[in-house]
Each structure stands twice: as C-alpha cells, then as structure tokens.
Amino acid sequence: MEEFVVLVNPADEVLGLMEKQQAHVNGLLHRAFSVFLFNDKGEMLLQKRASEKYHSPGQWTNAVCSHPRNNESYLDGAKRRVKEELGIETELSEKFNFIYKADVGNGLWEHELDHVFIGTYNSEFNLNQNEVEQVRYISIEDLDKEIAENPEKFTEWFKIILEEYKHHF
C-alpha cells in the first residue's frame, strides 16, 4: 500500500499530499511526530529499526517516529503507530514541535514539522518485526555517551530531536 505524507508550510498549513518516499527524495516539509517513552526509572526507550527499512535500517532511534495520515491528528497518528510498531497502548502528551531537516543518506531527506510526544510505559511489548528489530531502555547519560562514541549507530533525526528535547526539559 502506498503511503502519503501531508505537505505543509512552516505554519502547518496543508499544501497537499505526496507519496512518502518521493517527499523524502525531494526533501519537502511534511507533518511528522516523534514519541519518547520512559520507564519509571526515567530511562528512555530506544527502538532498533528493522533491517528491511528503506532508510536508516538497523539504526537506533526513539520509541516511535512516523507521519500522521491525511485528516488524522498528530496525537491520533502517534497512538496508532505506537500500537502498530510496539504493540502497546499508553497515554501520550504533546510537549513541543519544531522544524528540522536531516540528510538520512541514499539521496533521502527528512524535512519535518515534528510534534514531540512523551509517555510512560513499564510493561511488555509485542513488536512488529517488520518495523522494529528490538527495544531497550537507557539512561540519558548513557545514551549521550553511546551517541558520542558511535554516532553512526543512531538515526540522524533522533540525534537532532534528542538535542531539541534537552532544550525543553
């Protein structure tokens, strides 16, 4: 099934729809969301992207990143993808949004108006292996060390979003 993203201007006004991969080739601004999940110890959930993903395969990133569908709210999209990728349901709250552009390799760009959601989760996962190879929790301090030592193991957008997250908290 072809997936489409919602193209927007910096004010989040809809400009139209475009097939997802084409929007990433063209580097056009589109709607996105990022979910950061934490356990009761304050550790952040990371997911390792499935090795079959068309970009950034096998790299670590935050719990969920994706795109709302046309006429779907950012929150509804975030909840949908948490269920589809991690096989869980949890409360999410939006914390901030910002625009970024990242070269993700192979001629592809993430240029997104990204709404960032936060949630807490402490139970089992039912991972969609087509999306997620594995998950793990990590402290922010250990995460910073890992990114500094092996930046290539993490998605480009996650490194950008993580820095933005730190400015807000």
C-alpha positions, 0 to 999 in steps of 0.5 A: 500500500502506498503511503502519503505524507501531508505537505505543509508550510512552516505554519502547518498549513496543508499544501497537499499530499505526496507519496512518502518516499518521493517527499523524502527524495525531494526533501519537502516539509511534511507533518511528522511526530516523534514519541519518547517513552520512559520507564519509571526509572526515567530511562528512555526507550530506544527502538532498533529499526528493522533491517528491511527499512528503506532508510536508516535500517538497523539504526537506533532511534526513539520509541516511535517516529512516523507521519500522521495520515491525511485528516488524522491528528498528530496525537491520533497518528502517534497512538496508532503507530505506537500500537502498530510498531510496539504493540502497546497502548499508553497515554501520550502528551504533546510537549513541543514541535519544531522544524528540522531537516536531516540528510538520512543518506541514499539521496533521502531527506527528512524535512519535518514539522515534528510534534514531540510526544512523551509517555510512560510505559513499564510493561511488555511489548509485542513488536512488529518485526517488520518495523522494529528489530528490538527495544531497550531502555537507557539512561540519558547519560548513557545514551549521550555517551553511546551517541558520542562514541558511535554516532553512526549507530543512531538515526540522524533525526533522533540525534537532532530531536534528542538535542531539541528535547534537552532544550525543553526539559 
